[in-house]
Amino acid sequence: MKTGEKVKVSPELTGLGEWIEGLIIKIRNNPFLGIEIAIKDSVGRIFFGEEKYFKTLN
C-alpha cells in the first residue's frame, strides 16, 4: 500500500455497518503496532488504524 492508493477499511475499525472506501493520506511505522494507515473518505471523514483493517481495491 502507498499514499494516494484507494482502499477499503473494515467496519471493525470504523464502527459503521459496512466497508468504507477512501484514499490513503498517511502511512507510518508505529513502533508498538506496526504499520498504521490513515485514509480520508468521500465525505471527509478520516479513519486510521493497523494495516490489518485495510484492503486494497483491485
C-alpha positions in Angstrom: 0.0 0.0 0.0 1.1 3.5 -0.7 -0.1 7.1 -0.2 -2.8 8.1 -2.8 -4.0 4.5 -3.3 -7.7 3.7 -2.9 -8.5 1.1 -0.2 -11.4 -0.1 1.9 -11.5 0.0 5.7 -13.2 -2.7 7.9 -16.3 -2.0 9.9 -14.4 -3.4 12.9 -12.3 -0.3 12.9 -14.9 2.3 11.9 -17.8 1.1 14.0 -20.0 1.5 10.9 -22.1 -1.2 9.3 -20.1 -1.6 6.0 -16.7 -1.3 4.5 -15.8 2.3 3.7 -13.7 3.3 0.7 -11.1 6.1 0.8 -7.7 7.3 -0.2 -4.6 6.7 1.9 -3.4 10.0 3.2 -0.6 8.8 5.5 1.3 5.6 6.3 3.6 5.4 9.3 5.5 2.8 11.2 4.2 2.7 14.8 6.8 1.0 17.0 4.1 -0.6 19.1 1.5 -1.6 16.5 3.5 -1.9 13.2 2.2 -0.3 10.0 -0.5 2.3 10.7 -2.7 3.7 7.8 -4.8 6.8 7.7 -7.5 7.3 5.0 -9.9 10.0 4.0 -13.3 9.0 2.6 -15.5 10.9 0.1 -17.3 12.9 2.8 -14.1 14.0 4.5 -14.1 11.5 7.4 -10.6 10.3 8.4 -10.1 6.7 9.7 -6.8 5.3 10.9 -5.5 2.1 12.4 -3.5 -1.0 12.0 -2.8 -2.3 8.4 -4.8 -5.5 9.1 -8.1 -3.5 8.9 -7.5 -2.2 5.4 -7.6 -4.0 2.0 -6.7 -2.7 -1.5 -9.3 -2.3 -4.2 -8.2 -4.5 -7.1 
